[in-house]
Amino acid sequence: MSDAYDLVVIGGGPGGYVAAIRAAQLGLKTAIVEKRGALGGTCLNVGCIPSKALLQSSHHFEFAGHEFAHHGIKTTGLTLDLKTMMGRKDKVVQELTQGIEFLMKKNKIDYILGEGLITAPGEVAVKPAKKGDKKQVLKTENIIIATGSDVTPLSGVKIDEKRIVSSTGALELKGVPQTLVVVGAGVIGLELGSVWGRLGAKVTVVEFLDHILPGMDAEVSKQMQRILAKQGIEFKLSSKVTAAKASKAGVTLSIEAVSAEKGGGKKETLKADVVLVAIGRRPYTEGLGLDKAGVEMDDHGFIKIDEDFQTNVEGIFAIGDVIGGAMLAHKAEDEGVVAVEIMAGQSGHINYDAIPGVVYTWPEVANLGKTEEQLKEAGVDYRVGKFPFTANSRARCNADADGFVKILADATTDAVLGCHIIGPEAGDLIQEVAVAMELSASAEDIARISHGHPGLSEAVKEAALGVDGRAIHI
Ligand SMILES: Cc1cc2nc3c(=O)[nH]c(=O)nc-3n(C[C@H](O)[C@H](O)[C@H](O)COP(=O)(O)OP(=O)(O)OC[C@H]3O[C@@H](n4cnc5c(N)ncnc54)[C@H](O)[C@@H]3O)c2cc1C
């Protein structure tokens, strides 16, 4: 193996491996350094993929137990085989991570298993992950840092990944806890809370803010809370966890009300078999040698970059979770592609306003572009088109009619500014609006497109018609 590269990527997550493939396509001699022992990063190993595998399995279990009967399908003796469910999840992860390894080979990218340390611009030392392997020093024109993120710890609460778990431990529980407390009502907390709730746990979500899904459109967050509460999830909002004590019998959490008006300072304790800490993720740069290399970070530890994804040190670039913004796999991938294209002398651009975010609960939640609150704050004159799934024939056929599609458009130009969906397949439905936004389309453009009937996507068309007060089926 030659050790002179055009590009060395540190971190084999969706940002890193996609950047490496694009670089190889552009003819750059590329290596990727990953210390985990498998490619795919957080997303494939302990994030998007295992969580979605369990969401799918637990959704089937929930449906078989509670929904089939409405369709005239009777089940008796329904039981959970958690070991098989977990085994299936592990197999999906293994097959997909091996698939990435195959893609590295196919694109002639050197996959180097070990921990990368930037010793100087143009130089990466790799501490081997396998005992007995030799330390290597890679010379390279450019370096991309794609080292991602890690779980944000909660002061006073020690994660042991058994009783008090992070998302990683919550994907590996050996049994269904009778009671689960989720700290944090963000995407990860609600997804994993849903998994274990569907499998039989009594789930309570404790959230510091007075609403769930921070950053989402307020109407969405309110309705989603109602829907999840109907599914049996209990919420304790405006509450903070101050301490946790784990024992063999379970965990005792100390909780304090946050706001003075709502009895601020009021203390209580909560007992749970398992506690999931899901209060967010923070950039991961440990052991990379950034201080020595002189790479600047902001106050939160995110690597600072310019519009070309280059850090303050020439030839050192950064992408993905480690640079902040939306911590999403597809955002990391897009940045990987654009960073490499710019590096190779092409022009590249990302429209951060058209990056969808999806919560894979049931119903799903999807958001894109601006929320109503953001438009109000920015003083933008906008119009709203909203259509409920109760009026969509396909959703009624499917007995899956919770939620709505909401489209926000500029009051003068009719340009689509945002879209917020709660509903079946919301994560796929929103993609049509992402295309519209990327092409600077108007709500009228979406409304004039023929949508197959009876289809869930007709709700998107109706919401677009609704922007002009012309929805047909309501
Ligand atoms: C439970 C959960 C569910 C999620 N679900 C979704 C979802 O449904 N959709 C979505 O878009 N996003 C989801 N995410 C977020 C998504 O996983 C991240 O946004 C994405 O993985 C970021 O990609 P990345 O390439 O920036 O970093 P990562 O995927 O974090 O990859 C970084 C890699 O770098 C490696 N590394 C770090 N330092 C070094 C070093 N010095 N040398 C060598 N290797 C190193 C790490 O081992 C890691 O494998 C989820 C996250 C979690 C935790």
The ligand as a MOL file (V3000), in Angstrom:
LIG
                    3D

  0  0  0     0  0            999 V3000
M  V30 BEGIN CTAB
M  V30 COUNTS 53 58 0 0 0
M  V30 BEGIN ATOM
M  V30 1 C -29.9140 6.8230 17.9840 0
M  V30 2 C -29.6370 7.7330 16.8120 0
M  V30 3 C -30.5210 7.7560 15.7530 0
M  V30 4 C -30.2730 8.5650 14.6570 0
M  V30 5 N -31.1640 8.5580 13.6320 0
M  V30 6 C -30.9510 9.3360 12.5490 0
M  V30 7 C -31.8360 9.3060 11.4440 0
M  V30 8 O -32.8270 8.5810 11.4410 0
M  V30 9 N -31.5590 10.0860 10.3790 0
M  V30 10 C -30.4640 10.9110 10.3460 0
M  V30 11 O -30.2710 11.6120 9.3570 0
M  V30 12 N -29.5980 10.9610 11.3870 0
M  V30 13 C -29.8150 10.1930 12.4800 0
M  V30 14 N -28.9110 10.2110 13.5120 0
M  V30 15 C -27.7610 11.1290 13.4200 0
M  V30 16 C -26.6710 10.5360 12.5260 0
M  V30 17 O -26.2720 9.2900 13.0220 0
M  V30 18 C -25.4910 11.4850 12.4650 0
M  V30 19 O -25.9290 12.7650 12.0700 0
M  V30 20 C -24.4650 11.0000 11.4460 0
M  V30 21 O -23.9940 9.7180 11.7760 0
M  V30 22 C -23.2770 11.9730 11.3620 0
M  V30 23 O -22.3610 11.4920 10.4510 0
M  V30 24 P -20.8020 11.8670 10.5460 0
M  V30 25 O -20.1900 11.1870 9.3740 0
M  V30 26 O -20.6510 13.3150 10.6930 0
M  V30 27 O -20.2820 11.2240 11.9010 0
M  V30 28 P -20.4230 9.7380 12.6030 0
M  V30 29 O -21.4850 8.9820 11.9250 0
M  V30 30 O -20.5280 10.0420 14.0210 0
M  V30 31 O -19.0600 9.0760 12.2180 0
M  V30 32 C -17.8470 9.4850 12.7470 0
M  V30 33 C -16.9040 8.2990 12.7830 0
M  V30 34 O -15.5890 8.7800 13.0470 0
M  V30 35 C -14.9090 7.8250 13.8270 0
M  V30 36 N -13.7940 8.4970 14.4940 0
M  V30 37 C -13.8300 9.4850 15.4140 0
M  V30 38 N -12.5860 9.9080 15.7230 0
M  V30 39 C -11.7350 9.1500 14.9910 0
M  V30 40 C -10.3310 9.1070 14.8550 0
M  V30 41 N -9.5320 9.9410 15.5350 0
M  V30 42 N -9.7920 8.2080 14.0060 0
M  V30 43 C -10.5870 7.3520 13.2950 0
M  V30 44 N -11.9200 7.3580 13.3790 0
M  V30 45 C -12.4900 8.2550 14.2050 0
M  V30 46 C -15.9810 7.3170 14.7740 0
M  V30 47 O -15.6280 6.0310 15.2700 0
M  V30 48 C -17.2070 7.2860 13.8620 0
M  V30 49 O -17.4040 6.0040 13.3070 0
M  V30 50 C -29.1200 9.3900 14.6180 0
M  V30 51 C -28.2100 9.3530 15.6820 0
M  V30 52 C -28.4540 8.5280 16.7640 0
M  V30 53 C -27.4710 8.4990 17.8920 0
M  V30 END ATOM
M  V30 BEGIN BOND
M  V30 1 1 1 2
M  V30 2 1 2 3
M  V30 3 2 2 52
M  V30 4 2 3 4
M  V30 5 1 4 5
M  V30 6 1 4 50
M  V30 7 2 5 6
M  V30 8 1 6 7
M  V30 9 1 6 13
M  V30 10 2 7 8
M  V30 11 1 7 9
M  V30 12 1 9 10
M  V30 13 2 10 11
M  V30 14 1 10 12
M  V30 15 2 12 13
M  V30 16 1 13 14
M  V30 17 1 14 15
M  V30 18 1 14 50
M  V30 19 1 15 16
M  V30 20 1 16 17
M  V30 21 1 16 18
M  V30 22 1 18 19
M  V30 23 1 18 20
M  V30 24 1 20 21
M  V30 25 1 20 22
M  V30 26 1 22 23
M  V30 27 1 23 24
M  V30 28 2 24 25
M  V30 29 1 24 26
M  V30 30 1 24 27
M  V30 31 1 27 28
M  V30 32 2 28 29
M  V30 33 1 28 30
M  V30 34 1 28 31
M  V30 35 1 31 32
M  V30 36 1 32 33
M  V30 37 1 33 34
M  V30 38 1 33 48
M  V30 39 1 34 35
M  V30 40 1 35 36
M  V30 41 1 35 46
M  V30 42 1 36 37
M  V30 43 1 36 45
M  V30 44 2 37 38
M  V30 45 1 38 39
M  V30 46 1 39 40
M  V30 47 2 39 45
M  V30 48 1 40 41
M  V30 49 2 40 42
M  V30 50 1 42 43
M  V30 51 2 43 44
M  V30 52 1 44 45
M  V30 53 1 46 47
M  V30 54 1 46 48
M  V30 55 1 48 49
M  V30 56 2 50 51
M  V30 57 1 51 52
M  V30 58 1 52 53
M  V30 END BOND
M  V30 END CTAB
M  END
